Amino acid sequence: MSNNTINDQEVLDYHQFPKSGKISVEPSKVMLTQKDLGLAYTPGVALPCLEIQKDPQNAYKYTTKSNLVAVITNGTAVLGLGDIGALASKPVMEGKAVLFKKFSALDSFDIEIDEKDIEKFCDIVTAISPTFGGINLEDIKAPECFEIERILMDRLDIPLMHDDQHGTAVISAAGIINACKLTCRELKEIKLVVVGAGAAAISCARLYRYLGVKEIYLIDSKGVVHEKRKDINKYKQEFMAKNEMTQDDAFRGADVVVGVSKPNSFTTQHIALMAKDPIVFVLANPVPEIFPDDIRAVREDAIIATGRSDIANQVNNVLGFPFIFRGAMDVRAKKINMDMKIAAAKALAELTCKEVPEYLNEIYNTKLSFGREYIIPKPFDKRLIVEVSSAVAEAAIQSGVSQMKEFDIEAYKRELASKID
């Protein structure tokens, strides 16, 4: 059994011992004397309270708000488990909080809200939002997740993102940029197929279109989304093909396919119809739509990415959300907009093309270099926080959503570098 193999008991023991759960709260100030008590609580604490009452922006100065993210869910679409409820989702949300801390030095609280009604859920999140500098929505099913994100982005003036939608979009976009570079393709000229029509699929298609991809076909459980179908919701309507077509028609001559669906939602016969050097992202996890070996059996020239950590080119959301929130929160962005997500995708793509530090080769026990088996960075690349967060911060400032009036980007990069473990 390899060191990376995990059995069920090991998982349960990990979550139970030496104490239950994966996160805890530790004070950041000394508490040893009576004076310390007076500074931390009564009577001293009244002073920063009054300063914040005079100017709410002082909360960023005197509290943890500037470095605190809420990971919020209602448990309706947890991993591949579906609607398992708010409480059962807590181990996943705690895990997300750990990733925020480990990869971007952001503190995080997980909040599981037992509410499926859209308006009530949004009211609850709005009511608790003053506590946080950013809100990461997680594992909320489509199509409700679209409306929840829209409502909360309108109401709140802090960065907010539903990671299931946008994380996959950002990371996969970086991979597509690099795969197109390797195969001498222009994004504006490719034919791209998205298999799946849920939250991640719609967000992926939107981001690809914003990057310049013009020809995009969306395939749901009933086939290609086109204008003659009468069962298309308003989110799918954004990508309706003008003419009726089959799944074979969509795949024929396609340059890129992105699977964000479930196993067997398309087949190797579809892959065989694709253009030369097909770019095939099979992102269903843990079982991809088609396994890479099966893809290569029909198309040796394919560039392949999956959602799995044991296969090259993993589309892993941890490459995105910690650094997107880090950059957004550090410049007090009022929202996370498309410009910031594009900046993150391009920063990831550019980082992959750079020479790989030796410590990464040692971690992954291989020699990494930009190419077909390395089109996306690895999660333990310490340069991610500097390159991605600074790109996001700069995009926030340039697009006008930052509250910072003066910002030294080079000094910020040095500050980010100092956070690297």
Backbone hydrogen bonds, N-H to C=O, Kabsch-Sander energy under -0.5 kcal/mol:
donor,donor_aa,acceptor,acceptor_aa,energy
5,T,2,S,-1.3
11,V,7,N,-1.8
12,L,8,D,-2.1
13,D,9,Q,-2.8
14,Y,10,E,-2.2
15,H,11,V,-1.7
16,Q,12,L,-1.0
17,F,13,D,-2.9
21,G,15,H,-2.6
37,L,33,T,-1.8
38,G,34,Q,-2.0
39,L,35,K,-2.2
40,A,36,D,-2.6
41,Y,37,L,-2.4
44,G,38,G,-2.1
45,V,41,Y,-3.1
46,A,43,P,-1.5
47,L,44,G,-1.6
49,C,45,V,-1.4
50,L,46,A,-2.2
51,E,47,L,-2.0
52,I,48,P,-2.1
53,Q,49,C,-2.0
54,K,50,L,-1.9
55,D,51,E,-1.8
58,N,55,D,-2.6
59,A,56,P,-2.0
60,Y,57,Q,-1.4
61,K,58,N,-0.7
62,Y,58,N,-2.4
63,T,59,A,-1.6
65,K,59,A,-0.5
66,S,63,T,-0.5
67,N,64,T,-2.1
68,L,65,K,-1.3
69,V,67,N,-0.5
69,V,107,D,-2.5
70,A,134,G,-2.2
71,V,69,V,-0.5
71,V,109,F,-2.8
72,I,70,A,-0.7
72,I,136,N,-2.3
73,T,111,I,-1.8
76,T,139,D,-0.7
77,A,139,D,-1.8
78,V,82,G,-2.6
79,L,77,A,-0.6
81,L,78,V,-2.9
82,G,78,V,-0.7
84,I,75,G,-0.9
84,I,82,G,-1.5
85,G,75,G,-1.8
89,S,85,G,-0.9
89,S,86,A,-0.7
90,K,87,L,-1.7
92,V,89,S,-0.9
93,M,89,S,-1.9
94,E,90,K,-2.9
95,G,91,P,-1.8
96,K,92,V,-2.1
97,A,93,M,-2.0
98,V,94,E,-2.0
99,L,95,G,-2.0
100,F,96,K,-2.1
101,K,97,A,-1.9
102,K,98,V,-2.9
103,F,99,L,-2.5
104,S,100,F,-1.8
105,A,101,K,-1.2
106,L,100,F,-1.6
107,D,67,N,-2.2
109,F,69,V,-2.1
111,I,71,V,-3.2
113,I,73,T,-3.0
113,I,111,I,-0.6
114,D,112,E,-0.6
115,E,113,I,-2.0
121,F,117,D,-2.7
122,C,118,I,-2.5
123,D,119,E,-2.4
124,I,120,K,-2.2
125,V,121,F,-2.3
126,T,122,C,-2.6
127,A,123,D,-2.2
128,I,124,I,-1.6
129,S,125,V,-1.0
129,S,126,T,-0.5
131,T,128,I,-1.6
132,F,129,S,-1.8
133,G,68,L,-2.7
134,G,68,L,-1.0
135,I,159,P,-2.6
136,N,70,A,-3.4
137,L,135,I,-0.7
137,L,161,M,-2.1
138,E,72,I,-2.3
145,C,141,K,-1.9
146,F,143,P,-1.1
147,E,143,P,-1.1
148,I,144,E,-2.7
149,E,145,C,-2.3
150,R,146,F,-2.2
151,I,147,E,-2.7
152,L,148,I,-2.3
153,M,149,E,-2.4
154,D,150,R,-1.7
155,R,151,I,-1.8
156,L,152,L,-2.6
161,M,135,I,-1.9
163,D,137,L,-1.8
163,D,161,M,-1.0
165,Q,162,H,-1.2
166,H,162,H,-1.9
167,G,163,D,-2.4
168,T,163,D,-0.7
169,A,165,Q,-1.0
170,V,166,H,-2.6
171,I,167,G,-2.3
172,S,168,T,-2.4
173,A,169,A,-2.1
174,A,170,V,-1.8
175,G,171,I,-1.9
176,I,172,S,-2.5
177,I,173,A,-2.6
178,N,174,A,-2.0
179,A,175,G,-2.6
180,C,176,I,-2.6
181,K,177,I,-1.7
182,L,178,N,-2.3
183,T,179,A,-1.5
184,C,181,K,-0.9
185,R,180,C,-3.0
189,E,186,E,-1.8
190,I,186,E,-0.7
190,I,187,L,-1.0
192,L,190,I,-0.5
192,L,215,E,-2.7
193,V,256,V,-2.5
194,V,217,Y,-3.2
195,V,193,V,-0.6
195,V,258,V,-2.4
196,G,194,V,-0.7
196,G,219,I,-3.5
202,I,198,G,-2.4
203,S,199,A,-2.0
204,C,200,A,-2.7
205,A,201,A,-2.5
206,R,202,I,-2.2
207,L,203,S,-2.4
208,Y,204,C,-2.7
209,R,205,A,-2.2
210,Y,206,R,-2.0
211,L,207,L,-1.8
212,G,208,Y,-0.6
212,G,209,R,-1.0
213,V,208,Y,-2.3
215,E,190,I,-0.8
216,I,214,K,-0.9
217,Y,192,L,-2.3
218,L,239,F,-0.7
219,I,194,V,-2.6
220,D,223,G,-2.5
223,G,220,D,-1.7
225,V,218,L,-3.2
226,H,224,V,-0.7
227,E,241,A,-2.6
229,R,226,H,-1.6
233,N,231,D,-0.5
237,Q,233,N,-1.8
238,E,235,Y,-0.8
239,F,236,K,-2.3
240,M,237,Q,-1.3
241,A,225,V,-2.5
250,A,246,T,-1.8
251,F,247,Q,-2.1
252,R,248,D,-2.0
253,G,273,L,-2.8
254,A,251,F,-2.3
255,D,191,K,-2.1
256,V,191,K,-2.0
257,V,279,I,-2.4
258,V,193,V,-2.9
259,G,257,V,-0.5
259,G,281,F,-4.0
260,V,195,V,-2.9
260,V,258,V,-0.7
264,N,289,E,-2.2
265,S,262,K,-1.5
270,H,267,T,-0.7
271,I,267,T,-1.6
272,A,268,T,-2.2
273,L,269,Q,-0.6
273,L,270,H,-1.1
274,M,271,I,-1.6
275,A,254,A,-2.5
279,I,255,D,-2.7
280,V,278,P,-0.7
280,V,303,I,-3.0
281,F,257,V,-2.9
281,F,279,I,-0.6
282,V,280,V,-0.6
282,V,305,A,-2.6
283,L,259,G,-2.4
283,L,281,F,-0.7
294,D,291,F,-0.9
295,I,291,F,-1.8
296,R,292,P,-2.7
297,A,293,D,-1.3
298,V,294,D,-0.7
298,V,295,I,-1.2
299,R,295,I,-2.4
302,A,299,R,-1.6
303,I,278,P,-2.7
304,I,302,A,-0.6
305,A,280,V,-1.9
306,T,313,N,-1.5
307,G,282,V,-0.7
311,I,308,R,-0.8
315,V,306,T,-3.1
315,V,313,N,-0.5
316,N,314,Q,-1.2
317,N,315,V,-0.5
319,L,316,N,-2.2
320,G,317,N,-2.2
321,F,317,N,-1.6
323,F,320,G,-0.8
324,I,320,G,-2.5
325,F,321,F,-2.3
326,R,322,P,-1.6
327,G,323,F,-2.3
328,A,324,I,-2.5
329,M,325,F,-3.0
330,D,326,R,-2.0
331,V,327,G,-0.9
332,R,329,M,-1.4
333,A,328,A,-2.9
334,K,401,V,-2.7
336,I,160,L,-0.5
337,N,335,K,-0.7
341,K,337,N,-1.6
342,I,338,M,-2.7
343,A,339,D,-2.1
344,A,340,M,-1.8
345,A,341,K,-2.3
346,K,342,I,-2.6
347,A,343,A,-2.1
348,L,344,A,-2.2
349,A,345,A,-2.2
350,E,346,K,-2.5
351,L,347,A,-2.3
352,T,348,L,-1.7
353,C,349,A,-0.9
353,C,350,E,-0.6
354,K,351,L,-1.4
360,L,357,P,-1.0
361,N,357,P,-1.1
362,E,358,E,-2.0
363,I,359,Y,-2.2
364,Y,360,L,-2.4
365,N,361,N,-0.6
366,T,361,N,-1.8
368,L,366,T,-0.7
371,G,374,Y,-1.5
374,Y,371,G,-1.9
381,D,378,K,-1.8
382,K,380,F,-0.7
384,L,381,D,-1.7
387,E,383,R,-2.6
388,V,384,L,-2.6
389,S,384,L,-0.8
389,S,385,I,-0.6
390,S,386,V,-1.5
391,A,387,E,-1.3
392,V,388,V,-2.4
393,A,389,S,-2.6
394,E,390,S,-2.5
395,A,391,A,-2.1
396,A,392,V,-2.2
397,I,393,A,-2.0
398,Q,394,E,-2.6
399,S,395,A,-2.1
400,G,397,I,-1.0
401,V,396,A,-1.8
402,S,396,A,-1.1
403,Q,331,V,-1.3
403,Q,332,R,-0.6
404,M,331,V,-0.8
409,I,407,F,-0.9
412,Y,408,D,-2.1
413,K,409,I,-2.1
414,R,410,E,-1.7
415,E,411,A,-2.0
416,L,412,Y,-2.6
417,A,413,K,-2.3
418,S,414,R,-1.3
419,K,415,E,-0.5
419,K,416,L,-1.5
420,I,417,A,-1.1
